[in-house]
Amino acid sequence: MIDFIQVSKHFGAQEVLKAVTFRINAGERIGVVGPNGAGKSTIFELISNDIEADKGDVVLPKSTRIGYLHQQLNPHAVKENLLEYAEDSIPELKTIPARIHELEAQMEGLLSGERERALKQIGNLQHEFEHLGGYEMRARAEAALCGLGFHVEEFNKPFSSFSGGWQMRAELARTLIAYPDLLMLDEPSNYLDLPAVEWLQKFLRGFEGTMLLISHDRYLLRSLATITLEISGGSATRYQGGYDYYLKEREERLRHQLAARKNQDREREQIESFVRRFRAKSTKAAQVQSRIKQLEKMEVIEAPEMVANLSKIRIGEPPHCGHEIVRLEQAGITYDQKRWIFQGLDVNINRGEKVALVGYNGMGKTTLLRTLAGSLAPSAGKRVLGHKVVVGYQSQDFAETMPPEKSVFHIVKDQNPAASEGDVRKLLGGFGFSGDTIQKKCGILSGGEKIRLAFARLFINPPNFLLLDEPTTNLDVNGREALETALKAYKGALCVVSHDVTFVRNIAEHIIAIDDSGVSRYPGGYDYYLEKLETRNLKLETAAGGSAASPAVASQPASKGKDARKARAQQREAEKALRKIEKQVDQLTEEQTALTEEMMARRDADFATINARLAKIQTKIQTLETRWEEVAEELG
């Protein structure tokens, strides 16, 4: 259990947290949300004792083992290879064997009593080593690294030889496999591609400790968090449900707060009016003083921060063009004339199609996007652009391509000098820049403002073929939803690379997947792609199993007698185990529903106790579901 008690924290003149009080119960899975810069990471740093509160207390059990993934990796000298770095996740796993060897070396010179105590101590150390997962740490590390996109042949490469994004993946693997009591993840999906996000989601579903997750990834928040903690305006508000529950309750709470503030303002105005009217009248002196004291005692209801306006990205009509947008014919791409990223590639995109490129990082998604955009010419084959197609390409480093010293107005105006000032202002207004904000320097804009400006810069020359490389990276949840809304309404063709599962699911109508087997196109959205991918993998597994088993089948007789009876008995036991798991899940689900209804119906309910039980139920259900999948897989 972790308690924040009247915690305040300043950074210079900015008061990030103002007398914040909340509790985190053991086993809870909490999604931490709020605007960028509101103090979410500050909460993590206070818990980990990286910083101290200016006022108040942060209380947590001293024995708590914390796993903390920072948003940025602190640079430090690392001599290990990738696998050694990942498995070195618990310091005690190095000190325990050293202590055991030390005790064993001392055994010969000890008397029998001392010898027994040393043996007992060695036994305790071995038990602790096993409890911490020392004997399986390498296997854990290998599984996590593979799940996050590393290849086995990379395990022996020096950790320092990897790029910053891949080092962050290794750091994530190292944090996860330690199985800490408290797991704190600050934007864990920032450097992940879609397959790695899917793996992370499945891994975290099975995590049984307390978890705090800061993320703008709605897929992770929706699938993992059972409690939501909103950090905004210096305060922390706890919501007794997941992300969708939070959105609904937050809107209701804002409505109540606004109504209460409006009523208080009306009451305050009436009191102040009375004081102004009768301050000079001696006969009303006592009443005036009473009203003044009433004003002084009145606790000010803070006006809530409103959710960002989601209409600030408005994309205009694309110009007319032919049916075919772009076509690659037998295209090949290589940077060194030795290693080909693609060869013999045939891809086409037609008018109005919305396509997402998916696959692990390093497979060539950005390279393919650049080739489709025309910023990278094919090394072999050809690229054919359709009739009257206007390309709008936004790379990952879009922020670096906008001069920081230039104003918002001139960033856009310079892209089309022929555009009138009125047209530029009107366009910028559609992307949330109006009045004096168009004179702001690009260098001081937030991540969300920069991406809106980048879109405005694109649309001063309206494209009908839009290509976007990781457009959501610097956006918070509201910004991502705003971009989604605009792109869904966009009538031109769209090709996007993104690691945001929800964004891809809501935008893409076609998927182009890149993996070790090549480039494949799926004429459906992200869920259709996952379904087909699972079917393909099952066929491959079946084919591999069939080919491996065929020699044995040809050379050995079929199972008879005792072996057959044993196989049938094992099958019956597995089916019985499945029914038992299903019954347990049903019972837990019924209890979960009853507790939720009680919490919603009774204002005097014991929320802490109910919530702690709900967290345990959720964890147990996820564990049972994982076990069900394992047993079902054994049954085939």
For each residue, the residues with C-beta under 8 A, 3 or more apart:
1: 23 24 25 26 60 61
2: 23 24 47 58 59 60 182 210
3: 22 23 24 57 58 59 60
4: 7 20 21 22 23 43 46 56 57 58 236
5: 21 56 57 58 59
6: 19 20 21 55 56 57
7: 4 17 19 20 21 46 53 55 56 57 58
8: 15 17 18 19 20 53 54 55 56
9: 15 16 17 39 42 46 51 53 54
10: 13 14 15 16 54
11: 14 16
12:
13: 10
14: 10 11
15: 8 9 10 18 234
16: 9 10 11 38 39 42 234
17: 7 8 9 20 39 42 43 53 231 234 235 236
18: 8 15 234 235
19: 6 7 8 55 56
20: 4 6 7 8 17 56 234 235 236
21: 4 5 6 7 56 236
22: 3 4 229 236 238
23: 1 2 3 4 238 608
24: 1 2 3 28 30 210 212
25: 1 28 210 608 611 612 615
26: 1 210 612 615
27: 208 209 210 612 615 616 619
28: 24 25 210 211 226 227 611 612 615
29: 210 211 213 224 225 226 227 615 618 619
30: 24 210 211 212 213 225 226 227 228 229
31: 213 215 221 224 225 227 228 229 242 243 246
32: 40 43 212 213 214 228 229 231
33: 40 214 221 228 229 230 231 243 246 477
34: 38 39 40 230 231 232
35: 38 232 305 308 476 478
36: 446 447 448 476
37:
38: 16 34 35 231 232 233
39: 9 16 17 34 42 43 231 234
40: 32 33 34 43 44 186 214 231
41: 44 45 71 186 214
42: 9 16 17 39 45 46 51
43: 4 17 32 39 40 46 47 212 229 231 236
44: 40 41 47 48 68 184 186 212 214
45: 41 42 48 50 51
46: 4 7 9 42 43 49 50 51 52 53 58
47: 2 43 44 58 60 66 182 184 212
48: 44 45 66 68 184
49: 46 52
50: 45 46
51: 9 42 45 46
52: 46 49
53: 7 8 9 17 46 56 57 58
54: 8 9 10
55: 6 7 8 19
56: 4 5 6 7 8 19 20 21 53
57: 3 4 5 6 7 53
58: 2 3 4 5 7 46 47 53
59: 2 3 5
60: 1 2 3 47 64 182
61: 1 64
62:
63: 181
64: 60 61 181 182
65: 178 180 181 182
66: 47 48 180 181 182 184
67: 175 176 178 179 180 182 183 184
68: 44 48 175 184 186
69: 171 172 175 184 185 186 188
70: 73 74 186
71: 41 186 187 190 214
72:
73: 70 164 167 168 171
74: 70
75:
76:
77: 160
78: 85 158 159 160
79: 158
80: 84 85 88 158 159
81: 84 85 155 156 157 158 159
82: 85 86 145 150 154 155 156 157 158 159 162 170
83: 86 87 138 141 142 145 155 156
84: 80 81 87 88 159
85: 78 80 81 82 88 159 170 174
86: 82 83 89 141 144 145 170 173 174 177
87: 83 84 137 138 140 141 174 177
88: 80 84 85 93 94 174
89: 86 93 137 141 174 175 177 178
90: 93 132 133 134 137 178
91: 94 95
92: 95 96 128 129 132
93: 88 89 90 96 97 129 132 133 134 137
94: 88 91 97 98
95: 91 92 98 99
96: 92 93 99 100 125 128 129 132 134
97: 93 94 100 101 129 134
98: 94 95 101 102
99: 95 96 102 103 125
100: 96 97 103 104 122 125 126 129
101: 97 98 104 105
102: 98 99 105 106
103: 99 100 106 107 118 121 122 125
104: 100 101 107 122
105: 101 102 108
106: 102 103 109 110 118
107: 103 104 110 115 118 119
108: 105
109: 106
110: 106 107 114 115 118
111: 114 115
112: 115 116
113: 116 117
114: 110 111 117 118
115: 107 110 111 112 118 119
116: 112 113 119 120
117: 113 114 120 121
118: 103 106 107 110 114 115 121 122
119: 107 115 116 122 123
120: 116 117 123 124
121: 103 117 118 124 125
122: 100 103 104 118 119 125 126
123: 119 120 126 127
124: 120 121 127 128
125: 96 99 100 103 121 122 128 129
126: 100 122 123 129 130
127: 123 124 130 131
128: 92 96 124 125 131 132
129: 92 93 96 97 100 125 126 132 134 135
130: 126 127 133 134 135
131: 127 128
132: 90 92 93 96 128 129
133: 90 93 130 136 137 140 177 179
134: 90 93 96 97 129 130 137
135: 129 130
136: 133 139 140
137: 87 89 90 93 133 134 140 141 177
138: 83 87 141 142
139: 136 142 143
140: 87 133 136 137 143 144 177
141: 83 86 87 89 137 138 144 145 173 174 177
142: 83 138 139 145 146 152 155
143: 139 140 146 147
144: 86 140 141 147 148 172 173 176 177 203
145: 82 83 86 141 142 148 150 155 169 170 173
146: 142 143 149 150 151 152
147: 143 144 173 196 199 200 203
148: 144 145 169 170 172 173 192 196 199 200
149: 146 169 192 193 195 196 360 361 362
150: 82 145 146 154 155 166 169 170
151: 146 154
152: 142 146 155
153: 156
154: 82 150 151 157
155: 81 82 83 142 145 150 152
156: 81 82 83 153
157: 81 82 154 161 162
158: 78 79 80 81 82 161
159: 78 80 81 82 84 85 162 167 170
160: 77 78
161: 157 158
162: 82 157 159 166 167 170
163: 166 167
164: 73 167 168 191
165: 168 169 191 361
166: 150 162 163 169 170 191 361
167: 73 159 162 163 164 170 171
168: 73 164 165 171 172 190 191
169: 145 148 149 150 165 166 172 173 191 192 196
170: 82 85 86 145 148 150 159 162 166 167 173 174
171: 69 73 167 168 174 175
172: 69 144 148 168 169 175 176 185 188 200
173: 86 141 144 145 147 148 169 170 176 177
174: 85 86 87 88 89 141 170 171 177 178
175: 67 68 69 89 171 172 178 180 183 185
176: 67 144 172 173 179 183 203 204 207
177: 86 87 89 133 137 140 141 144 173 174
178: 65 67 89 90 174 175
179: 67 133 176 207 209
180: 65 66 67 175 183 209
181: 63 64 65 66 209 210
182: 2 47 60 64 65 66 67 209 210 211 212
183: 67 175 176 180 207 209 210 211 212
184: 44 47 48 66 67 68 69 211 212
185: 69 172 175 188 211 212 213 214 215
186: 40 41 44 68 69 70 71 214
187: 71 190 214 215 216
188: 69 172 185 192 200 213 215 220
189: 192 196 197 200 215 217 220 499 500
190: 71 168 187 473
191: 164 165 166 168 169
192: 148 149 169 188 189 196 197 200 499
193: 149 196 197 358 359 360 361 365 499
194: 197 198 358 359 498 499 501 504
195: 149 198 199 358 359 360
196: 147 148 149 169 189 192 193 199 200 360 361 499
197: 189 192 193 194 200 201 217 219 220 499 501
198: 194 195 201 202 501
199: 147 148 195 196 202 203
200: 147 148 172 188 189 192 196 197 203 204 220
201: 197 198 204 205 219 220 223 224
202: 198 199 205 206
203: 144 147 176 199 200 206 207
204: 176 200 201 207 211 213 220 224
205: 201 202 223 224 622 626
206: 202 203 622 623 626
207: 176 179 183 203 204 211
208: 27 619 623
209: 27 179 180 181 182 183
210: 2 24 25 26 27 28 29 30 181 182 183
211: 28 29 30 182 183 184 185 204 207 224
212: 24 30 32 43 44 47 182 183 184 185 229
213: 29 30 31 32 185 188 204 220 221 224 225
214: 32 33 40 41 44 71 185 186 187
215: 31 185 187 188 189 220 221
216: 187 472 475 476 477 480
217: 189 197 220 221 500 501 502
218: 221 222 243 477 480 500 502
219: 197 201 222 223 500 501 502 505
220: 188 189 197 200 201 204 213 215 217 223 224
221: 31 33 213 215 217 218 224 225 228 242 243
222: 218 219 225 242 243 244 502
223: 201 205 219 220
224: 29 31 201 204 205 211 213 220 221
225: 29 30 31 213 221 222 228 242 243
226: 28 29 30 241 242 614 615 618
227: 28 29 30 31 238 239 240 241 242 611 615
228: 30 31 32 33 221 225 238 239 241 242 243 245 246
229: 22 30 31 32 33 43 212 236 237 238 239
230: 33 34 236 237 238 239 246 250
231: 17 32 33 34 38 39 40 43 235 236
232: 34 35 38 235 237 305
233: 38 302 304 305
234: 15 16 17 18 20 39
235: 17 18 20 231 232
236: 4 17 20 21 22 43 229 230 231
237: 229 230 232 250 253
238: 22 23 227 228 229 230
239: 227 228 229 230 245 246 249 250
240: 227 245 599 607 611
241: 226 227 228 244 245 246 249
242: 31 221 222 225 226 227 228 245 246
243: 31 33 218 221 222 225 228 246 247
244: 222 241 247 248
245: 228 239 240 241 242 248 249
246: 31 33 228 230 239 241 242 243 249 250
247: 243 244 250 251
248: 244 245 251 252
249: 239 241 245 246 252 253
250: 230 237 239 246 247 253 254 307
251: 247 248 254 255 307
252: 248 249 255 256
253: 237 249 250 256 257 304
254: 250 251 257 258 304 306 307
255: 251 252 258 259
256: 252 253 259 260
257: 253 254 260 261 301 302 303 304
258: 254 255 261 262 303 304
259: 255 256 262 263
260: 256 257 263 264 301
261: 257 258 264 265 301 302 303 304
262: 258 259 265 266
263: 259 260 266 267
264: 260 261 267 268 298 300 301
265: 261 262 268 269
266: 262 263 269 270
267: 263 264 270 271 298
268: 264 265 271 272 295 298
269: 265 266 272 273
270: 266 267 273 274
271: 267 268 274 275 291 294 295
272: 268 269 275 276 295
273: 269 270 276 277
274: 270 271 277 278 287 288 291
275: 271 272 278 279 288 291 292 295
276: 272 273 279
277: 273 274
278: 274 275 281 284 287 288
279: 275 276 288
280:
281: 278 284 285
282: 285
283:
284: 278 281 287 288
285: 281 282 288 289
286: 289 290
287: 274 278 284 290 291
288: 274 275 278 279 284 285 291 292
289: 285 286 292 293
290: 286 287 293 294
291: 271 274 275 287 288 294 295
292: 275 288 289 295 296
293: 289 290 296 297
294: 271 290 291 297 298
295: 268 271 272 275 291 292 298
296: 292 293
297: 293 294
298: 264 267 268 294 295
299:
300: 264
301: 257 260 261 264
302: 233 257 261
303: 257 258 261
304: 233 253 254 257 258 261
305: 35 232 233
306: 254
307: 250 251 254 310 478
308: 35 312 478 479 482
309: 312 432 482
310: 307 478 481 482 485
311: 314 482 485
312: 308 309 431 432 452 482
313: 430 431 432 452 455 482 483 485 486
314: 311 430 431 486
315: 455 459 486 487 489 490
316: 427 430 459 462
317: 462 491
318: 321 390 462 463 464 490 491 492
319: 388 390 462 464
320: 388 464
321: 318 325 351 386 387 388 389 390 464 465
322: 325 351 386 387 388 389
323: 350 351 386
324: 327 348 350 351 384 386 387
325: 321 322 348 349 350 351 353 385 386 389 464 465 493
326: 348 349 372 383 384 385 386 389 465
327: 324 347 348 349 383 384 386
328: 331 345 346 347 348 371 372 378 381 382 383 384
329: 346 381 382 383 384
330: 344 345 346 380 381 382
331: 328 342 344 345 346 347 371 378 380 381 382 383
332: 340 342 343 344 345 378 379 380 381
333: 340 341 342 345 364 367 368 371 376 378 379 380
334: 337 338 339 340 341 379
335: 339 341
336: 339
337: 334 379
338: 334
339: 334 335 336
340: 332 333 334 343 379
341: 333 334 335 364 367
342: 331 332 333 345 364 367 368 519
343: 332 340 380
344: 330 331 332 381
345: 328 330 331 332 333 342 368 381 519
346: 328 329 330 331
347: 327 328 331 368 372 512 519 521
348: 324 325 326 327 328
349: 325 326 327 353 355 372 465 493 495
350: 323 324 325 353 493
351: 321 322 323 324 325 386 464 492 493
352: 491 492 493
353: 325 349 350 493 494 509 510
354: 487 493 494 496 507 508 509 510
355: 349 493 494 495 496 508 509 510 511 512
356: 495 496 497 498 504 507 508 510 511 512 526
357: 365 368 369 495 496 497 512 513 514
358: 193 194 195 365 504 511 512 513 514 526 529
359: 193 194 195 363 364 365 513 514 515
360: 149 193 195 196 363 515
361: 149 165 166 193 196 365
362: 149
363: 359 360 514 515
364: 333 341 342 359 367 368 514
365: 193 357 358 359 361 368 369 497 514
366: 369 370 395 396 469 497
367: 333 341 342 364 370 371 376
368: 333 342 345 347 357 364 365 371 372 512 514 519
369: 357 365 366 372 373 393 467 469 495 497
370: 366 367 373 375 376 393 395
371: 328 331 333 367 368 374 376 377 378 383
372: 326 328 347 349 368 369 383 467 495
373: 369 370 376 391 393 467
374: 371 377 383 385 391 393
375: 370 393 395
376: 333 367 370 371 373
377: 371 374 383
378: 328 331 332 333 371 381 382 383
379: 332 333 334 337 340
380: 330 331 332 333 343
381: 328 329 330 331 332 344 345 378
382: 328 329 330 331 378
383: 326 327 328 329 331 371 372 374 377 378
384: 324 326 327 328 329
385: 325 326 374 389 391
386: 321 322 323 324 325 326 327 351 389
387: 321 322 324
388: 319 320 321 322 464
389: 321 322 325 326 385 386 464 465
390: 318 319 321 461 462 463 464 465
391: 373 374 385 463 465 467
392: 458 459 461 462 463 465 466 467
393: 369 370 373 374 375 467
394: 398 454 455 458 466 467 468 469 471
395: 366 370 375 398 401 469
396: 366 469 470 473
397: 400 401
398: 394 395 401 402 450 451 454
399: 402 447 450 454 474
400: 397
401: 395 397 398
402: 398 399 406 411 442 450 453 454 457
403: 406 411 442
404: 441 442 443
405: 441 442 443
406: 402 403 410 411 414 441 442
407: 410 411 438 439 440 441 442
408: 411 412 428 433 437 438 439 440 442 445 453
409: 412 413 424 425 428 438 439
410: 406 407 413 414
411: 402 403 406 407 408 414 415 442 453 456 457
412: 408 409 415 416 419 424 427 428 453 456 457 460
413: 409 410 416 417 419 421 424 460
414: 406 410 411 417
415: 411 412 457 460 461
416: 412 413 419 460 461
417: 413 414
418:
419: 412 413 416 423 424 460
420: 423 424
421: 413 424 425
422: 425 426
423: 419 420 426 427 460
424: 409 412 413 419 420 421 427 428 460
425: 409 421 422 428 429 434 438
426: 422 423 429 430
427: 316 412 423 424 430 431 456 459 460
428: 408 409 412 424 425 431 433 434 438 456
429: 425 426 432 433 434
430: 313 314 316 426 427 456
431: 312 313 314 427 428 452 453 455 456
432: 309 312 313 429 449 452
433: 408 428 429 437 438 449 452 453 456
434: 425 428 429 437 438
435: 438
436: 439 440
437: 408 433 434 440
438: 407 408 409 425 428 433 434 435
439: 407 408 409 436
440: 407 408 436 437 444 445
441: 404 405 406 407 444 445
442: 402 403 404 405 406 407 408 411 445 450 453
443: 404 405
444: 440 441
445: 408 440 441 442 449 450 453
446: 36 449 450
447: 36 399 450 451 473 474 475 479
448: 36 451 452 474 475 476 479
449: 432 433 445 446 452 453
450: 398 399 402 442 445 446 447 453 454 474
451: 398 447 448 454 455 471 474 475 479 483
452: 312 313 431 432 433 448 449 455 456
453: 402 408 411 412 431 433 442 445 449 450 456 457
454: 394 398 399 402 450 451 457 458
455: 313 315 394 431 451 452 458 459 486
456: 411 412 427 428 430 431 433 452 453 459 460
457: 402 411 412 415 453 454 460
458: 392 394 454 455 461 463 466
459: 315 316 392 427 455 456 462 463
460: 412 413 415 416 419 423 424 427 456 457
461: 390 392 415 416 458
462: 316 317 318 319 390 392 459
463: 318 390 391 392 458 459 466 492
464: 318 319 320 321 325 351 388 389 390 492 493
465: 321 325 326 349 389 390 391 392 492 493 494 495
466: 392 394 458 463 487 490 492 493 494 495
467: 369 372 373 391 392 393 394 494 495 496
468: 394 471 494 495 496 497 498
469: 366 369 394 395 396 496 497
470: 396 473 497 498 499
471: 394 451 468 475 483 496 498
472: 216 475 479 480 483 498 500 503
473: 190 396 447 470
474: 399 447 448 450 451
475: 216 447 448 451 471 472 479 480 483
476: 35 36 216 448 479 480
477: 33 216 218 480 481
478: 35 307 308 310 481 482
479: 308 447 448 451 472 475 476 482 483
480: 216 218 472 475 476 477 483 484 500 502 503
481: 310 477 478 484 485
482: 308 309 310 311 312 313 478 479 485 486
483: 313 451 471 472 475 479 480 486 487 503
484: 480 481 487 488 503 506 507
485: 310 311 313 481 482 488 489
486: 313 314 315 455 482 483 489 490
487: 315 354 466 483 484 490 494 496 507
488: 484 485 506 507
489: 315 485 486
490: 315 318 466 486 487 494
491: 317 318 352
492: 318 351 352 463 464 465 466
493: 325 349 350 351 352 353 354 355 464 465 466
494: 353 354 355 465 466 467 468 487 490 507
495: 349 355 356 357 369 372 465 466 467 468
496: 354 355 356 357 467 468 469 471 487 504 507 508
497: 356 357 365 366 369 468 469 470
498: 194 356 468 470 471 472 503 504
499: 189 192 193 194 196 197 470
500: 189 217 218 219 472 480 503 504
501: 194 197 198 217 219 504 505 526
502: 217 218 219 222 480 505 506
503: 472 480 483 484 498 500 506 507
504: 194 356 358 496 498 500 501 507 508 526
505: 219 501 502 508 525 526 527
506: 484 488 502 503
507: 354 356 484 487 488 494 496 503 504
508: 354 355 356 496 504 505 511 525 526
509: 353 354 355 524 525
510: 353 354 355 356 521 522 523 524 525
511: 355 356 358 508 521 522 524 525 526 528 529
512: 347 355 356 357 358 368 519 520 521 522
513: 357 358 359 519 520 521 522 529 533
514: 357 358 359 363 364 365 368 518 519
515: 359 360 363 518 520
516:
517: 520
518: 514 515
519: 342 345 347 368 512 513 514
520: 512 513 515 517
521: 347 510 511 512 513
522: 510 511 512 513 528 529 532
523: 510 528
524: 509 510 511 527 528 529 532
525: 505 508 509 510 511 528 529
526: 356 358 501 504 505 508 511 529 530
527: 505 524 530 531
528: 511 522 523 524 525 531 532
529: 358 511 513 522 524 525 526 532 533
530: 526 527 533 534
531: 527 528 534 535
532: 522 524 528 529 535 536
533: 513 529 530 536 537
534: 530 531 537 538
535: 531 532 538 539
536: 532 533 539 540
537: 533 534 540 541
538: 534 535 541 542
539: 535 536 542 543
540: 536 537 543 544
541: 537 538 544 545
542: 538 539 545 546
543: 539 540 546 547
544: 540 541 547 548
545: 541 542 548 549
546: 542 543 549 550
547: 543 544 550
548: 544 545
549: 545 546 552 553
550: 546 547 553 554
551: 554 555
552: 549 555 556
553: 549 550 556
554: 550 551
555: 551 552
556: 552 553
557: 560
558:
559: 563 564 567
560: 557 563 564
561: 564 565
562: 565 566
563: 559 560 566 567
564: 559 560 561 567 568
565: 561 562 568 569
566: 562 563 569 570
567: 559 563 564 570 571
568: 564 565 571 572
569: 565 566 572 573
570: 566 567 573 574
571: 567 568 574 575 635
572: 568 569 575 576
573: 569 570 576 577
574: 570 571 577 578 631 634 635
575: 571 572 578 579 635
576: 572 573 579 580
577: 573 574 580 581 631
578: 574 575 581 582 628 631 632 635
579: 575 576 582 583
580: 576 577 583 584
581: 577 578 584 585 624 627 628 631
582: 578 579 585 586 628
583: 579 580 586 587
584: 580 581 587 588 624
585: 581 582 588 589 621 624 625 628
586: 582 583 589 590
587: 583 584 590 591
588: 584 585 591 592 617 620 621 624
589: 585 586 592 593 621
590: 586 587 593 594
591: 587 588 594 595 613 617
592: 588 589 595 596 614 617 618 621
593: 589 590 596 597
594: 590 591 597 598
595: 591 592 598 599 610 613 614 617
596: 592 593 599 600 614
597: 593 594 600 601
598: 594 595 601 602 605 610
599: 240 595 596 602 605 607 610 611
600: 596 597
601: 597 598 605
602: 598 599 605
603:
604:
605: 598 599 601 602 610
606: 609 610
607: 240 599 610 611
608: 23 25 611 612
609: 606 612 613
610: 595 598 599 605 606 607 613 614
611: 25 28 227 240 599 607 608 614 615
612: 25 26 27 28 608 609 615 616
613: 591 595 609 610 616 617
614: 226 592 595 596 610 611 617 618
615: 25 26 27 28 29 226 227 611 612 618 619
616: 27 612 613 619 620
617: 588 591 592 595 613 614 620 621
618: 29 226 592 614 615 621 622
619: 27 29 208 615 616 622 623
620: 588 616 617 623 624
621: 585 588 589 592 617 618 624 625
622: 205 206 618 619 625 626
623: 206 208 619 620 626 627
624: 581 584 585 588 620 621 627 628
625: 585 621 622 628 629
626: 205 206 622 623 629 630
627: 581 623 624 630 631
628: 578 581 582 585 624 625 631 632
629: 625 626 632 633
630: 626 627 633 634
631: 574 577 578 581 627 628 634 635
632: 578 628 629 635
633: 629 630 636
634: 574 630 631
635: 571 574 575 578 631 632
636: 633
